[in-house]
């Protein structure tokens, strides 16, 4: 009868060894489909998964080093040094000063016809006139030096004591009246302007010519320019009081151009403004407007 003891004795007598496990490599496994047919199946490679994990670990280490680096090095971000005497504020955009007047070279816009140029020295800003009456007196005084001259069109050079011509906004400051806000003039028109006086039958009519900046056309400025009709200082632009205002501004065709005009109770006193060849003309009579347009 065969027993375990007899088997061991037999293996010892025959020189046999104990059974040992043998490693067997399997190239691929076999799976079966629903029909019971064998399917050739190879396990997917894990190389892509390894690359993904390596990349993720590198990203993690990089982020960790970025955030922990300042703690190990002790580096601190230096704050910008601000000069105590400086007027600028760090980190804020620079805002142009509303009172800033750009440098400009004054020139005459009148290139045609007869005219006489008069120099009126203005002690600006040290001696700004208190009211419009004084401003008109200074103008009449310089015109009066021409005596009985038959000249009808005078160009007044409003020069400061340093020899520089008044800028547009400086003129309104000196004359103490505003036809429109300072920002409107600065944003849309150049600082240079021509001031003139037209003499007609012993009366003097003031006017000025202003040029718009590049890109600012009469069409674009039409809506904002209409606000000039609401100004309370229209009367101050005249040499003498023009009387009471009429019913309102009306359109009128003058010198081949469409203008806006407001009649006053005093004879031939009319506030007129309009465009001519890209120039904005503001005057106190229709005849003055025509005289200025004919010389541009």
RAFEN-V448355 format. One record per residue. N is the residue number from 1. OMEGA is omega in whole degrees, -180 to 180 (NA if undefined). Layout:
n=N omega=OMEGA
n=N omega=OMEGA
This chain:
n=1 omega=-176
n=2 omega=176
n=3 omega=-180
n=4 omega=-180
n=5 omega=179
n=6 omega=178
n=7 omega=180
n=8 omega=-180
n=9 omega=-179
n=10 omega=-180
n=11 omega=180
n=12 omega=-178
n=13 omega=-177
n=14 omega=-180
n=15 omega=180
n=16 omega=178
n=17 omega=176
n=18 omega=179
n=19 omega=-179
n=20 omega=180
n=21 omega=-180
n=22 omega=-179
n=23 omega=-179
n=24 omega=180
n=25 omega=179
n=26 omega=-176
n=27 omega=178
n=28 omega=-179
n=29 omega=-179
n=30 omega=176
n=31 omega=-178
n=32 omega=178
n=33 omega=-176
n=34 omega=-180
n=35 omega=-180
n=36 omega=-180
n=37 omega=-180
n=38 omega=178
n=39 omega=179
n=40 omega=-175
n=41 omega=177
n=42 omega=179
n=43 omega=180
n=44 omega=180
n=45 omega=179
n=46 omega=-178
n=47 omega=-180
n=48 omega=179
n=49 omega=178
n=50 omega=179
n=51 omega=180
n=52 omega=-180
n=53 omega=178
n=54 omega=-180
n=55 omega=180
n=56 omega=180
n=57 omega=178
n=58 omega=177
n=59 omega=-180
n=60 omega=180
n=61 omega=179
n=62 omega=179
n=63 omega=180
n=64 omega=179
n=65 omega=-179
n=66 omega=-177
n=67 omega=-178
n=68 omega=-177
n=69 omega=-179
n=70 omega=-179
n=71 omega=-179
n=72 omega=-177
n=73 omega=-180
n=74 omega=180
n=75 omega=178
n=76 omega=179
n=77 omega=-179
n=78 omega=177
n=79 omega=179
n=80 omega=-180
n=81 omega=-179
n=82 omega=178
n=83 omega=-178
n=84 omega=180
n=85 omega=-178
n=86 omega=-180
n=87 omega=-179
n=88 omega=179
n=89 omega=-178
n=90 omega=175
n=91 omega=-179
n=92 omega=179
n=93 omega=180
n=94 omega=178
n=95 omega=-178
n=96 omega=179
n=97 omega=-178
n=98 omega=-178
n=99 omega=-178
n=100 omega=179
n=101 omega=180
n=102 omega=178
n=103 omega=177
n=104 omega=176
n=105 omega=-178
n=106 omega=176
n=107 omega=-179
n=108 omega=176
n=109 omega=-176
n=110 omega=-177
n=111 omega=-178
n=112 omega=171
n=113 omega=-178
n=114 omega=179
n=115 omega=176
n=116 omega=-177
n=117 omega=180
n=118 omega=-179
n=119 omega=177
n=120 omega=-180
n=121 omega=-178
n=122 omega=179
n=123 omega=-177
n=124 omega=2
n=125 omega=-175
n=126 omega=-175
n=127 omega=180
n=128 omega=-176
n=129 omega=-177
n=130 omega=-177
n=131 omega=-177
n=132 omega=-177
n=133 omega=179
n=134 omega=180
n=135 omega=179
n=136 omega=178
n=137 omega=178
n=138 omega=179
n=139 omega=180
n=140 omega=-179
n=141 omega=-178
n=142 omega=177
n=143 omega=-179
n=144 omega=179
n=145 omega=-179
n=146 omega=177
n=147 omega=-178
n=148 omega=-180
n=149 omega=180
n=150 omega=178
n=151 omega=-179
n=152 omega=-177
n=153 omega=-178
n=154 omega=172
n=155 omega=-176
n=156 omega=176
n=157 omega=-179
n=158 omega=-176
n=159 omega=176
n=160 omega=-177
n=161 omega=178
n=162 omega=177
n=163 omega=180
n=164 omega=-180
n=165 omega=175
n=166 omega=171
n=167 omega=-176
n=168 omega=-178
n=169 omega=176
n=170 omega=178
n=171 omega=180
n=172 omega=177
n=173 omega=180
n=174 omega=-178
n=175 omega=177
n=176 omega=169
n=177 omega=-179
n=178 omega=173
n=179 omega=174
n=180 omega=-177
n=181 omega=-179
n=182 omega=-179
n=183 omega=179
n=184 omega=-180
n=185 omega=-178
n=186 omega=-176
n=187 omega=-169
n=188 omega=-176
n=189 omega=177
n=190 omega=-178
n=191 omega=-178
n=192 omega=177
n=193 omega=175
n=194 omega=178
n=195 omega=-179
n=196 omega=175
n=197 omega=179
n=198 omega=-180
n=199 omega=-179
n=200 omega=178
n=201 omega=176
n=202 omega=178
n=203 omega=-178
n=204 omega=-179
n=205 omega=-175
n=206 omega=177
n=207 omega=177
n=208 omega=179
n=209 omega=-177
n=210 omega=180
n=211 omega=-180
n=212 omega=177
n=213 omega=177
n=214 omega=-180
n=215 omega=179
n=216 omega=-177
n=217 omega=176
n=218 omega=-180
n=219 omega=-179
n=220 omega=-176
n=221 omega=-174
n=222 omega=-176
n=223 omega=-179
n=224 omega=-179
n=225 omega=178
n=226 omega=180
n=227 omega=178
n=228 omega=-178
n=229 omega=178
n=230 omega=-178
n=231 omega=178
n=232 omega=-174
n=233 omega=-178
n=234 omega=-178
n=235 omega=-177
n=236 omega=179
n=237 omega=179
n=238 omega=174
n=239 omega=179
n=240 omega=-177
n=241 omega=-177
n=242 omega=-177
n=243 omega=-178
n=244 omega=-179
n=245 omega=176
n=246 omega=-175
n=247 omega=-179
n=248 omega=-179
n=249 omega=177
n=250 omega=176
n=251 omega=-177
n=252 omega=178
n=253 omega=-176
n=254 omega=-178
n=255 omega=179
n=256 omega=-178
n=257 omega=176
n=258 omega=-179
n=259 omega=174
n=260 omega=-176
n=261 omega=177
n=262 omega=-180
n=263 omega=174
n=264 omega=-175
n=265 omega=178
n=266 omega=-176
n=267 omega=178
n=268 omega=176
n=269 omega=-177
n=270 omega=174
n=271 omega=-173
n=272 omega=170
n=273 omega=180
n=274 omega=-177
n=275 omega=174
n=276 omega=-179
n=277 omega=178
n=278 omega=179
n=279 omega=174
n=280 omega=180
n=281 omega=176
n=282 omega=-177
n=283 omega=-180
n=284 omega=173
n=285 omega=179
n=286 omega=179
n=287 omega=178
n=288 omega=178
n=289 omega=-179
n=290 omega=-180
n=291 omega=180
n=292 omega=-179
n=293 omega=-180
n=294 omega=-179
n=295 omega=-180
n=296 omega=NA
